[in-house]
Amino acid sequence: MSPRAPAGPAAPGAPATTGTGVPSAAGGRVAWLHCFSGIAGDMLLAALLDAGAPQDEVEAVLGQLPLRGWQLVVRRVERGGLAATAVEVLVEDPPDQVRRAGELRDLLEGADLPPPVAERAQAALWALAEAEGRRHGCPPAEVHLHELGGHDTLVDLVGSAAALAALGVSRLSASPVALGTGLLESRHGPLPNPAPATLALLAGRPVTGRDTPRELTTPTGAAVIAAWVADHGPPPPMRLLAAGYGAGRAEEPAPNCLQVLLGEPLTSPAPPAGNDQPSGPGAGAGAGVEQLWLLETTLDDVTGEVLGWLLEELRAAGALDCWAVPMVGKAGRPGQVLTCLCRAADLGALRARLLAETGSLGARSWPVERLALARAEAQVIVAGQPVRVKVGPFRVKAEHRDVARVAKELGLPLHTVAAMAEDAWRAQAGGPGSPAPVGPGGD
């Protein structure tokens, strides 16, 4: 690996780390990717280093990969008059080396990577394998990745995941993703630009075109968008800490680079007109629209005990919500449709867990948009006992577990204690009109 190269300014108040590139405390920062010139794996790694990710800590994580004969070169360059950081993976591999996606997965699993880094890298790699598998008509693990099967794909993904962990980033968003035109050269001959795998990975995502015969967004960059980016749009509300620029390989009149903004999240933007917000104790942040994913599979041979256990496990593994709906399948067999709502960064890991636990032969997924109304948690006292309540713009609802505990102690029906808690909050918040009732809770 290279000696430490100059990088962008370190982010103020960077979190203490364990020495493996992972913050010692859970990170709560946000990062926004400005993909005006597309995105590639090396551009993302370079941009994060430019924004202040410690190169030595990133290289310490990369050193855990069971790869030999490579070197990470980090240098300062100029793109379209803009100073940026560029990274390059110099490899001693034979130029015709090809690995299957399953081999790259095994390399990741065999490395002693910090869990947040391993999970992110695995999610992006498997998104890439699934897209290529659909194009070639074979299982993801058997896909020969050709141009993507070398050291650089793993280094870009693991290095970027380690840089995000070192910066304390827990949420990624992005602008629409720029795409080029024309033809690309590959081992299979000319391919249309963007590559088919890139388009498969960006399905459901906002894209924009530029009239240039260059591959602005690579399959690896698209896999990062598919697996790690939660939503798209302008920069989210944040207290800006740093900005970074990761250079692409070609020099153009316009800056050929990826811009990343790093910050601490601020209160969500206000909801659309007509959604009155609660005031007084417990009033929370405003509503916001976010891009999420639904993951679904159909089951007809899973017991109720396994299904109930799995729903809890999936929630613990990152699902925002999950549920099962009865259905009747082939030959009149009764079964269940199991559905998870999750963020893009959790999709790959949840899909793998779902398939492994159920033995299902497939799962469906598609992007959805969720409007999350303002909500906050408050606490009231009922007969001397604390009860939590969830407060939304149109409703206050007592927490069931607290209600059940107090109802048992007092010998009262659940609905009586729930009404007492909700009335107590209204009195505490300023009267029976606070808040106006909300619709049913959900995800």
N, C-alpha and C positions, 0 to 999 in steps of 0.2 A: 504494500500500500504506500501511498505517497506521503512525503512530509506534509505538515499542515500548511495549507495554502491560505491566502487572504480570503476573508469572507465578509459578508455584510455585518453591520453593527449588531452586537448581541442584544437580544430583547431585554428591556428593563425588567428587573425583578424575575429573571429566569428561575424556574423551580430548581430546588436542590435535586440531585440525581443520585442514583445508586452506583454510578460508574459503569452501568451497562446501557446507558441511553434511555432509561425509563425513569420518569419522575418518581421521587420517593413518596410523594403525595399524589393523589388522583388529580389529573389535570382537568381544568375547566375552561381552557381557552378555545377560541374558534379560529379557523383559518378560511380564507376565501381565495379561490383560484380564478384568476382572470385569464381565460383561455382565448384571448383575442388572436393568438397565433397558434392555436391548437395546444396539445399536450402530449408529451412523451415521458417515459419513465425517467430518463436521464434529466429532462428539463425540470421535473418535479423535485428530484433529489437535489439538483443544483439550486433551485429556488429556495428550498428549505434551508440549505446551508447558507445561502446568501442572506436569509432572514435571521440568522443567528444560531441555527442548530449547531452544537459543538461537533466539529469534524472528528475529533479524537474519540468521542463517545459513540458516534455513528460507526466509525471504523472498528471500535471494540465489539459492537454487536455483529458487524459483518465478519469479524474474525471467527465467530462461532460457526459459520457455514462450513460444511465439509468440502470446500473447494480449494484447489491448489492451482498455482500457475496463473495468477491474475494480479492486477495492480489497479488501484483507484487513483486516477489523476484528477486533481481539482485545480483549476486555474481561473484567473480573471481575464475576461474578454470584453469586446465591445460589439454590440449588435444594433445597427441603425443609429449609431451615436449614443447608445445607452450602455453604461457599464453593467456587466452581469457576471455571474459565475457559470462556468461550464464544467461538467464532469465527463469523464471517459473511462471506460473499463477496458484496460489493455489485457488481452487474454492470450495465453500460449497454446490454446486448444487448436487442434487441426481445423482448418477453415470449413471442412465439410461435416463437422460433428453435428449430429441431430439427437435430441433427447425427446422421449415421450413425456407428456404432462405428468404421468404417474411417477416417473423418475424424479422430476423436479419436486413433486409433492413429497416423495420419500426423503429427498435431500433436506427439505424444510423440516420435516418431522424428526429427522435425525440430528438436527442442530439444537443446541441448548440455548434457544432464543427466549427472551422474556415473553410471557403470554400475550400481552397486548400487541407486540410486534409480530409474533407468530400468527396470531389470529388475523390481523390485517393482511399480512402477506399471503396466507393461505386463501383468504376470501378473494383477493384479486387474481391469484394464480388460477383458482378453480373457475372463476367467472370467465377467464381467458380460455381455459380448457373446454368449458361447455360451449362457448361460442364457436371455437374451432371444430369441436366434435359435431355440432349441428351442420356445419358447412361440409365436413368430410363424411358424415353419416357413420360415425363410430363412437364408442363410449369415450367420455372425456379423458379417462386415464390412459387410453391407447393412442390418443392423438399425438402424431409426430409434429413438434412445433417448429421444425426447420429454423427459420431466421430467429425465432423466439426461444429456442431451446438451449442457448448458450449461457455462460456465466452472467452476462450482463443483465438478462431478465431477472434473475434472482437478486443480483446486487442492487438493481434499481428498486425492486419492490421492497426488499428487506431494508435497504438503506433509507428509503423514503418513510417506511413505517417506523424505523428507529428514530429518524429525525422528528417526526410528528410526536412521538412519545417524549423525546428529550425536550421539545418545546412545550409540552403539556397540553397538546391539542386533543380535545375530545370530540370535536364536531367540525366537519368539513362541508363547505358549500362552494358553489362555482357559478360562473357566468355561463351563458350558452357556449357551446364548444365549436370552434372554427374547424372547417373541413376544406380540403383542396379539391382539385379536379384532375382530369387527365388519366394517365396510366402509371402503374407501378411495376417495377421489375421484381420477380420472385423466382423461387426455384421451380415453380410450376409454369413459369412464363409470365407474360404481362397480365396484370390484374387491374380492374378499375380502381381509381382513387376517389373516395376512401376504400380501403380494403373491406371485403365482405365481413370479416371478423369484427372490424371496427364498428361497422354499421349494426351488427347484431348486438354488440355490447352497449351501443348508445340508443337502442330502441326505447322509446318513451322519454328520452332526454331531449332538451332543447338544443338545437344545433344551428349554425349559421355558415354560409359558404363564402369562400374567397376565391377570386379568379386567379389561382396560381397552380401550376402543374407540379406541386410539391406535396408530399405527405405531411400535412400539418399535425394531424392526430394519428398516432400509431395504435396498434392493438393493445400494447401495454398501457399506454396512456388512457385509452378507452376503458380498459379493465379497472383502472384506478377510479375513474368516474363511476363506473357501474357498481363497484364494491364498497367504495369509501365515501362518496359524496351523498349527503342527505337531501339537499335541495339546490335549486338553481334560481338565479336572479341577481339583483345588485348586491353589493356588500351588505351583510347583516349589521344591525346596530352593534357597535363595538367601541371600546376604548383602544385606539390603534397603538400597538406596541412596536411593530417593525414591518417593513416591506422587503421582499426579496425578488430577485430576477434570475430565472434559470434559462440559460442560453440554449437555443436550438443549434443544430450543426451548420446550417447554411447562413450566409450573410445576405441580407436583403436591404433594400432602401428603408423599409419599415422595420422596427425592432422585432427580430425573430426570437422571442423569449416568452416564458410563462411568468406572470406576475403573481405573487402570493402576498396577501395581507394577513397579519397575525394580530390578534387582539383579545381583549377580555369582553365577554358578552355584556350588553346593556339590556335594559328592559325591552321586551318584545314590542313591536310597533302596535299602535292602537288598532282596534278592530274596525271593520267597515261601519259606516253610519247606520244607526238603528240598533246596534248591540249595546245597550246601556250597561255600564260597568257598576259593580257594587262599590259602596264607599264604607268607611268606618273600619273597625277592627277586622282583620283578615282579608281586606281587599287585595287582590293579586295583580299580576302583570296582565297586559292586554293580550288580545287574541292574535294568532298568527297562522298563516297557511304554510304547510310544509309538505314536501314530497316524501311519501313513504312507499313501502312495498307490501303487497299481499302475497303470502306463500301458502299453497294449498295442496292437499293430497286427499285421495278417496280411499277409504279403508273398509274392508269387510271381514277381516280375520284378526282383529285386535280386541282383546277383552276390555271390559269396562275399567278394571283395575289398572291396566297398562295405560289406557287412554287418559284417565284422571291424573295418574302420576306424571304422564308425559306433558300434559298441559302446564302443570306446575314447573316442571323442569325447563320447558321452553321459555316460560316467563322469567325464570331465574337466569336463563342464558341470554337474555336481551330482548325477547319479544315484548313489544309494548302492550299487546293483548293477544290472546289466542282463545279459540272456542271450537266446539264440535257440534255439527248439526246432523240429525238423523236423515238417512236417505235410503232408497231402495235401488239396488244396482242390478247387475246382470243376473239372469235366471231368478229374479225375485229375491235375491239375497239382501237382507238388511245390513246396513253399514253406517259409516259416519264420514262426513266431509270435515276434515280438520284444517283450520285456517289460522294463520299467524299474521299479525300486523307488525311490521318491523321497519327499522331504518336500513338504508342501503348498505351501510357498513356491517350490519349484522346478518344480512341475507344469506351469504355463503355458509357461515358457521351454523345458522339455524337450519338451513336446508340439509346440511350434512348430518346434523343431529336427528332431524325428523326422519330421514331415510334410514339411518342406522338403527334407530329404536323401533321403527314400525316394520322394517323389511319391505316397505313399499318400493315398487319398481319405477316410480317417477313422482315428480312434483311440479306444480304449475306456479308461476309467479308473474306479477305484472305491477307496474307503478300506479299509485293512487295519490290523490291529493286530500289532505286532512285539514280542516279548519279546527284548530284547538282553541276553544273559548277560554277566557281568563278563568283561572281557578286559584284558590289558596286554601291553606289548612289553618284552622283556628282551634282553640280549646275553650270549652265551657265547663262549668261545675254543675252536676246534677246530684242532689242529695249528698253533697260533700265529696262526690267522686268525679274525677276528670273524664271528660268525653271529648274526643276529637270530632270536628265537623269539617266537611269540605264545602267551600263557598264558591259558587259560580255566579255569573251575571243574573241568572233567573231563578236560582234555587239554592237552598242550603240543605245539606243532607248529613245526618249523623253517621259516624263510622260504625259499621255493623259490629266489629269485634268489641269495641268499647261498649256499645249498647248492650250486647249479649252479656258482657261481664257485669255491668251495673244492674241489668234486669235480674240476673241470677241472685245477686247480693240482696236486692230489694224485694224479690218475689213479685215482680210486676211483669206484665206482658211486654214483649219487645217494642210493639208499636207505641206503647205509652211512654217508655223511656226515650225512644227516638223523638217523639213529639216534644217531650220536655226539653231535650237537648237543643232541638231546632228553635223552639220558642225562646230558650235562654240566649241563644245567639242573636235572635232578632232584637230582644230587649237590650242586649249588650251593644248591638250595632246601631241602635237608635230608633227602634219602633217596628211595627208590624210590616211596614213597607220595605224593609231592608233585609235581604235584597229582593228584587222581583224574581219570581220563580224561574229556574232554568229548566230546559228539557232534560230528558233522562240522561244520566251519566253514561259514559262508554269508554272509548279508548283514550 
